[in-house]
Amino acid sequence: MKYVIIYGSTRKGSTYNCVQILINKLRDYSEIETAEFWLPKEMPEHCRGCFNCILQGEENCPHISSTSPLIEAMLKADGIILASPVYGLDVSGAMKTFIDHTCYLWMSHRPNEEMFTKVGFVLSTAAGTGTRRTNKTMKNALSYMGVKRIYSFGSSVAASNWTDVKPETKAKIKQQLSRKADNFYCASQSRRQLRNRLYTRLFYLMMRKMIRGYQEENLDKQYWQGKGWLEKKSPF
């Protein structure tokens, strides 16, 4: 099994340690491969909003050298883990930059059919509040890419450092993550047999109807035509 982990911070604090609990639990089941990416170190440039990826093709993104390794790792993985500490009641700026760079993969543009077979996990921690909103941002990004199942975990640890987190809080986190790891691993193992969510199928049908009306030179329409998705063929 292959898992890709994208961290929204290079700081090895509570979020990082929670990911390690999750990964170590997954290793209890079988031997797994992990690929880790640290933001903003491995994606230092903010999205310019140039629309090159959407209007001209993702290969024309000025930051293609940074985006390609992360996206390729996601496409090769069985499971995708997005982890971000809460910054200003939402994802870190680095995680938001990653999401901005991957919008062309959303179903409203040019989704990769491999993403329709993936299982995701979003994870966040905060000294105070904001984990629900942070996880929702990351979950939405994976949902718009068509990911089949998405699990989430958030914890308000009441500390700015993992070493200061109370032992009873750590024990509770480990217990909760262990249960979620069970479901995440089972879904990852059987990901190609899982039924796509109703949300995904309805979103796909809505976009198919909309894209049919685009002008012929539109890149998204050409992509969907090439896949046969504007006719009867379906990626599901």
N, C-alpha and C positions, 0 to 999 in steps of 0.2 A: 504494500500500500504506500502511496506517495501523498505527502501533504506539503502544501506551501503555506508559509506563515509570513504575513506582512505586518510588521510592527509600525505603528504610527509615531514612534519615538525611539531614540537610541538609548534612552535611559532604562536601565534594568531595575525598574521599581516593581510595584504591585502588579501591574498589568503583565509584565514579562514573567513574573513568578507564577502567576495564575496560568499562563500559557504553558509553562513547564510542568505544572501539575497535570494539565490536560494531556500533554504529549507523553509524559511518563505513564499515564494510565493507558493510553493507546498502545504503548510498547508492551504493556502486560499481555495484550492479546496476541500480538505477532510482531515480527520484525518490520519496521516501517522506515521509509526514507523521508527526510525532511529537507526542505529548502527554505532558508530564512532570508528575508529582505528587511533592511532597516531604513526607515524613512526619518529624516530627509536625506540621509547619507547617500542612498542609492537612487534617489530621484530628487535632486536638489533644486531643480528649476520649477517655478510656478507655471501653471498653464497660462499662456498668453491670450487665450480667447481668440486666436487667429482663424479658427474654424477650418484649418487645413485638413485635419483628420476627418472631418465630416464632409466637407465639400470636395476635397481633392484626393482623399485617401490617407489612411493612417501612416503610410510610409513617408508622407510629407510633413509629419509633425516635426518641429524643430528640435524636439527632445527625444526623438526616436531611439537614440542609443541608450537612454535611461528607461524608457517605457517597455521596449521589446523584451528584455530579460524577465521582467515581472510577468508580463502577459503570457509569454511562452511557458513559464513555470506553472502558471494557473491552468493553462490548457493541458499540460501533461499530468497534472495532479489528480488524485481521486477526491481529495478534500481540500478546501480553501479556508484558511483561518485569517480573519482580519482582526487585529487587536490594537486598540487605541486607548490611552488614558483620556480622561475627560479634561479638556481645556476649554474654559469659557462655556461650560454647559453643553459641549458638543465634541465632535472628533477633533483631534489635533490638526493644525494647519497642514502638516505634512500628509496626514491621511486624506484630508480634503483635496490636496493637490493630486494625490494618486487617483482619487475618484474622478476628478475633473479630466484627467488624462485618459480615462477609460470610457468616457461617455459614448464614444462611437460604437462600442460593443453592445450598447443597450438595444433592446428590441425595437425601439423607435428609429434605429438607424441600421446597423449591420451586425446583428448578433452572430456569434460563432456557434454552430450547432453543438460543438463539444461542451459548451457551457450548460447546455440543457441536460447534461448527464452528471453534473457536479453536485457535490454536497458541501454546504458552507457552515462556518461557525464564526459568530462575531462575539467579541469579548471586550469588556471595558471595566475599568475600576476608577474610583474617585475617592478623594479624601472626604467629600461631602456628597453632593447630589449630581445628577446629570447622566448616569449610566444608561437610563432608558432611552433618552433622546440620542445619545451617542451610538448605541446599538442600532437604533432605528435608522440612522443615517447610513451606517455600513450595510445593514440588512436590505435597505431599499436599493443600494447600488448593486448588490448581488441579485436581488429579485429582478431588476430591470435587465440584467444579463441573462436571465432565464434559469438561474440555479434551482435545482429540484427541491432540495430541503435546506433549510437554514436554521441552525440552532443558535441560541444566544445565552450569554451569561454576563451579569453585571453585579458588581459588589461595591458598596460604600464602605471602605476599610477604616475610615476615621483616623487616618494617619498619612503623612506625606512620604514616609519611607516604609518599605516592607518589614524592616527590622523592628519598627515601632508598632506594627499591627499586633493586636492582642492574640495570644495563643488560641483562645476559644474561637476567635473570628477566623483564624487560619484553618482550624479544624473543620469549621462549618463550610468554608470555601472548598476545602478538599473533598468533603462529603458530597456537596452539590455538584462539583465538577466531575467527580467520579461517575455519578448517575448520568450526567449529560454525555460524558465520554462514551458510555455504553451505547446510547442511541446513535451518537455521531459515528462511531466505528461500524456498527451494524448497517447503517445507511450507506456509509462509504463503500462497504464491502459489496452491497447489493445495488449500487447506485444505478446501474443500467436497467435493472428490473423495476425500479421504483416508477410509479405513475407520476407524471408531471402535475403540478398543482393546477387547480382550476383557474387561479389567478393568472398563471403563466399562459395557459391556453386561451383565455379570454383576451388577454393583452395582445397575444400574437394575432388573433383573428381581427382585433380592432386595427392593429397596425397594417395588416395585410390589405384590409379594405381601404385604408387611408393612402397607403403607398401606391396602390393601383392607380390612383388619380394623379400621381406626380407626373411631371413632364419626362419624356423619354431619356433626356440627357442627365437626369438626376442620378447621382451615384448610388444612393440607397435603392432606388428602383432597379437599376441595372444589377445590383448585387442580389436582390430578391428574385429578379427574373432569372439570373444565372443559377440560382439554387432551385428554381422551379416552384418557389413558394407562392407565387402569385396565381398559380394554377391549382391543381389538386394535391401536389406533393407537399408533405409536411415534415418538419424536422423531428417530430415526436414519434 
